[in-house]
Amino acid sequence: EIMRESVRRVLEQEQWEVIGASNGRFALEQLAESSPDVILLDLMMPEMDGFEFLLAIRQHPEWRDIPVLVLTAKDLTAEDQKQLNGYVERVMRKNASELGQLLFELGQMLPRSIERGRHARSKEILA
């Protein structure tokens, strides 16, 4: 939770409009109401984990092309990596010293979001 708030503060300082979601089910509800440019996803969430969330959004054509960056403390197994392959743009470790790299990666995703027909006017992120 502390890391989540730190990431939120940094993103907001960089003019990202952050739509917060504390679990996968709530994130799906938020997606139904908004159209973020990027999804920042933790794999270890209550109620619905990140893997289940990815499967759910890939079943909706209107959400399928939203770039996803995974930020996790989970040690990924070969099976985990296989499940993520083709569904996420990037996987990063949760680490406060990596916040600059996180901002860089998110900035790289915005042009791809625009190319895919997403609206990147406000740098909106579901996190």
Contacts in CASP RR format, 6 or more apart in sequence:
PFRMAT RR
TARGET T0000
AUTHOR 0000-0000-0000
METHOD contacts of the structure
MODEL  1
EIMRESVRRVLEQEQWEVIGASNGRFALEQLAESSPDVILLDLMMPEMDG
FEFLLAIRQHPEWRDIPVLVLTAKDLTAEDQKQLNGYVERVMRKNASELG
QLLFELGQMLPRSIERGRHARSKEILA
3 73 0 8 1.000
3 94 0 8 1.000
3 96 0 8 1.000
4 42 0 8 1.000
4 127 0 8 1.000
6 96 0 8 1.000
6 99 0 8 1.000
7 40 0 8 1.000
7 71 0 8 1.000
7 99 0 8 1.000
7 102 0 8 1.000
7 127 0 8 1.000
8 18 0 8 1.000
8 20 0 8 1.000
8 127 0 8 1.000
10 99 0 8 1.000
10 100 0 8 1.000
10 102 0 8 1.000
10 103 0 8 1.000
11 18 0 8 1.000
11 103 0 8 1.000
11 106 0 8 1.000
11 125 0 8 1.000
11 127 0 8 1.000
12 18 0 8 1.000
14 103 0 8 1.000
14 123 0 8 1.000
15 123 0 8 1.000
16 106 0 8 1.000
16 123 0 8 1.000
16 124 0 8 1.000
16 125 0 8 1.000
17 122 0 8 1.000
17 123 0 8 1.000
17 124 0 8 1.000
17 125 0 8 1.000
18 125 0 8 1.000
18 127 0 8 1.000
19 30 0 8 1.000
19 34 0 8 1.000
19 36 0 8 1.000
19 124 0 8 1.000
19 125 0 8 1.000
19 126 0 8 1.000
19 127 0 8 1.000
20 27 0 8 1.000
20 30 0 8 1.000
20 126 0 8 1.000
20 127 0 8 1.000
21 27 0 8 1.000
21 29 0 8 1.000
21 30 0 8 1.000
21 126 0 8 1.000
21 127 0 8 1.000
22 45 0 8 1.000
22 46 0 8 1.000
23 45 0 8 1.000
23 46 0 8 1.000
23 47 0 8 1.000
23 48 0 8 1.000
24 45 0 8 1.000
24 47 0 8 1.000
24 48 0 8 1.000
24 49 0 8 1.000
24 50 0 8 1.000
24 52 0 8 1.000
24 53 0 8 1.000
25 47 0 8 1.000
25 48 0 8 1.000
27 39 0 8 1.000
27 48 0 8 1.000
27 53 0 8 1.000
27 126 0 8 1.000
28 48 0 8 1.000
28 53 0 8 1.000
28 56 0 8 1.000
28 57 0 8 1.000
30 126 0 8 1.000
31 57 0 8 1.000
31 60 0 8 1.000
31 63 0 8 1.000
31 126 0 8 1.000
34 124 0 8 1.000
34 126 0 8 1.000
35 62 0 8 1.000
35 66 0 8 1.000
35 118 0 8 1.000
35 119 0 8 1.000
35 124 0 8 1.000
36 66 0 8 1.000
36 124 0 8 1.000
36 125 0 8 1.000
36 126 0 8 1.000
37 66 0 8 1.000
37 67 0 8 1.000
37 109 0 8 1.000
37 110 0 8 1.000
37 113 0 8 1.000
37 118 0 8 1.000
37 119 0 8 1.000
37 120 0 8 1.000
37 122 0 8 1.000
37 123 0 8 1.000
37 124 0 8 1.000
37 125 0 8 1.000
38 66 0 8 1.000
38 67 0 8 1.000
38 68 0 8 1.000
38 69 0 8 1.000
38 106 0 8 1.000
38 109 0 8 1.000
38 110 0 8 1.000
38 113 0 8 1.000
38 124 0 8 1.000
38 125 0 8 1.000
38 126 0 8 1.000
39 57 0 8 1.000
39 66 0 8 1.000
39 67 0 8 1.000
39 68 0 8 1.000
39 69 0 8 1.000
39 125 0 8 1.000
39 126 0 8 1.000
39 127 0 8 1.000
40 68 0 8 1.000
40 69 0 8 1.000
40 71 0 8 1.000
40 106 0 8 1.000
40 125 0 8 1.000
40 126 0 8 1.000
40 127 0 8 1.000
41 50 0 8 1.000
41 53 0 8 1.000
41 54 0 8 1.000
41 68 0 8 1.000
41 69 0 8 1.000
41 70 0 8 1.000
41 71 0 8 1.000
41 88 0 8 1.000
42 50 0 8 1.000
42 70 0 8 1.000
42 71 0 8 1.000
42 72 0 8 1.000
42 94 0 8 1.000
43 49 0 8 1.000
43 50 0 8 1.000
43 51 0 8 1.000
43 70 0 8 1.000
43 72 0 8 1.000
43 74 0 8 1.000
43 80 0 8 1.000
44 50 0 8 1.000
44 72 0 8 1.000
44 73 0 8 1.000
44 74 0 8 1.000
45 53 0 8 1.000
48 56 0 8 1.000
50 70 0 8 1.000
51 80 0 8 1.000
51 83 0 8 1.000
51 84 0 8 1.000
54 68 0 8 1.000
54 83 0 8 1.000
54 84 0 8 1.000
54 87 0 8 1.000
54 88 0 8 1.000
57 63 0 8 1.000
57 64 0 8 1.000
57 66 0 8 1.000
57 68 0 8 1.000
58 64 0 8 1.000
58 87 0 8 1.000
65 116 0 8 1.000
65 117 0 8 1.000
65 118 0 8 1.000
66 113 0 8 1.000
66 118 0 8 1.000
67 89 0 8 1.000
67 109 0 8 1.000
67 112 0 8 1.000
67 113 0 8 1.000
67 116 0 8 1.000
68 87 0 8 1.000
68 88 0 8 1.000
68 89 0 8 1.000
69 88 0 8 1.000
69 89 0 8 1.000
69 90 0 8 1.000
69 91 0 8 1.000
69 92 0 8 1.000
69 102 0 8 1.000
69 105 0 8 1.000
69 106 0 8 1.000
69 109 0 8 1.000
70 84 0 8 1.000
70 88 0 8 1.000
70 90 0 8 1.000
70 91 0 8 1.000
70 92 0 8 1.000
71 92 0 8 1.000
71 93 0 8 1.000
71 94 0 8 1.000
71 102 0 8 1.000
72 91 0 8 1.000
72 92 0 8 1.000
72 93 0 8 1.000
72 94 0 8 1.000
73 93 0 8 1.000
73 94 0 8 1.000
74 80 0 8 1.000
76 84 0 8 1.000
76 91 0 8 1.000
81 91 0 8 1.000
84 91 0 8 1.000
89 105 0 8 1.000
89 109 0 8 1.000
89 112 0 8 1.000
90 105 0 8 1.000
90 109 0 8 1.000
92 98 0 8 1.000
92 101 0 8 1.000
92 102 0 8 1.000
92 105 0 8 1.000
106 125 0 8 1.000
110 120 0 8 1.000
110 123 0 8 1.000
111 120 0 8 1.000
113 120 0 8 1.000
114 120 0 8 1.000
END
